[in-house]
């Protein structure tokens, strides 16, 4: 779920208007659009987002691909 307003990205520290939670970080980090590596709609109401840090870890990437 996107949050609107002036927020700070927890990955790069940039001020941005929209942030989304990474579904694969241990404490879910709120990341900006430039830190999101990929996102997809898993079902009609569920959207999966993976950040660039989690994309580099193969078990997390496999979990994202199989979702």
Secondary structure as GFF3:
##gff-version 3
##sequence-region A 1 67
A	DSSP	beta_strand	3	8	.	.	.	ID=ss1
A	DSSP	beta_strand	15	21	.	.	.	ID=ss2
A	DSSP	beta_strand	30	31	.	.	.	ID=ss3
A	DSSP	beta_strand	36	41	.	.	.	ID=ss4
A	DSSP	beta_strand	47	51	.	.	.	ID=ss5
A	DSSP	alpha_helix	52	55	.	.	.	ID=ss6
A	DSSP	alpha_helix	58	66	.	.	.	ID=ss7
###
